[in-house]
Amino acid sequence: MKITNIKDTEAFFKVIDSCEGTVELITNEGDRLNLKSKLSQFVSLASIFQADSSIIPELELIAYEPEDSKKLLEFMINQ
């Protein structure tokens, strides 16, 4: 799933942390980073914010549990 225009990164990562299953970020190179890992969260944030922006323009994620996909969609609707 593609998620766009994430304005509140702290709330976004709280949703990721609340997910039961694995949530992966697909990088532009096709690599998969497990966003449940704090190290991967920091690496992804560093690469995302190289453009010096406070908004994450777009991420491609894979959530393996249907409940986790629902949480992420609810986050996007309510942000």
C-alpha positions as CSV (number, residue, x, y, z in Angstrom):
1,M,0.0,0.0,0.0
2,K,1.2,3.5,-0.7
3,I,0.8,6.1,2.0
4,T,1.2,9.8,1.2
5,N,1.7,13.1,2.9
6,I,2.4,11.9,6.4
7,K,2.5,15.1,8.5
8,D,2.8,13.6,12.0
9,T,5.7,11.2,11.9
10,E,5.6,10.5,15.7
11,A,2.0,9.4,15.5
12,F,2.8,7.4,12.4
13,F,5.5,5.4,14.1
14,K,3.2,4.9,17.2
15,V,0.7,3.2,14.8
16,I,3.5,1.1,13.4
17,D,4.6,0.1,16.9
18,S,1.0,-0.9,17.8
19,C,0.8,-3.3,14.8
20,E,0.8,-7.0,15.7
21,G,2.6,-8.3,12.6
22,T,5.5,-7.2,10.5
23,V,5.3,-3.9,8.6
24,E,7.9,-3.3,5.9
25,L,8.9,-0.2,4.1
26,I,9.8,-0.8,0.4
27,T,12.7,1.5,-0.5
28,N,13.2,3.0,-4.0
29,E,15.9,0.4,-4.6
30,G,13.4,-2.4,-3.8
31,D,14.9,-3.2,-0.3
32,R,12.5,-4.1,2.5
33,L,13.0,-2.5,5.9
34,N,11.2,-3.9,9.0
35,L,9.6,-0.8,10.5
36,K,9.0,-2.6,13.8
37,S,12.7,-2.2,14.3
38,K,13.8,1.1,15.9
39,L,17.0,1.1,13.9
40,S,15.1,0.7,10.6
41,Q,12.8,3.5,11.7
42,F,15.8,5.8,12.2
43,V,17.4,4.8,8.9
44,S,14.2,5.3,7.0
45,L,13.6,8.7,8.6
46,A,17.2,9.8,7.8
47,S,16.7,8.9,4.1
48,I,13.2,10.4,3.9
49,F,14.2,13.8,5.5
50,Q,17.3,14.3,3.3
51,A,15.0,16.6,1.2
52,D,14.7,18.8,4.4
53,S,10.9,18.5,4.6
54,S,8.6,18.1,7.6
55,I,6.2,16.0,5.6
56,I,6.9,12.4,4.3
57,P,5.6,12.7,0.7
58,E,5.1,9.0,0.0
59,L,5.9,5.5,1.4
60,E,5.2,2.1,0.1
61,L,4.4,-0.3,2.9
62,I,3.5,-4.0,3.3
63,A,1.5,-4.9,6.3
64,Y,1.2,-8.7,6.7
65,E,-1.8,-8.7,9.0
66,P,-5.2,-7.4,7.9
67,E,-5.8,-5.7,11.2
68,D,-2.5,-3.8,10.8
69,S,-3.5,-2.6,7.3
70,K,-6.8,-1.3,8.8
71,K,-4.8,0.6,11.5
72,L,-2.6,2.2,8.9
73,L,-5.6,3.2,6.7
74,E,-7.4,4.7,9.7
75,F,-4.3,6.7,10.5
76,M,-4.2,8.1,7.0
77,I,-7.9,9.0,7.1
78,N,-7.7,10.7,10.5
79,Q,-4.5,12.6,10.1
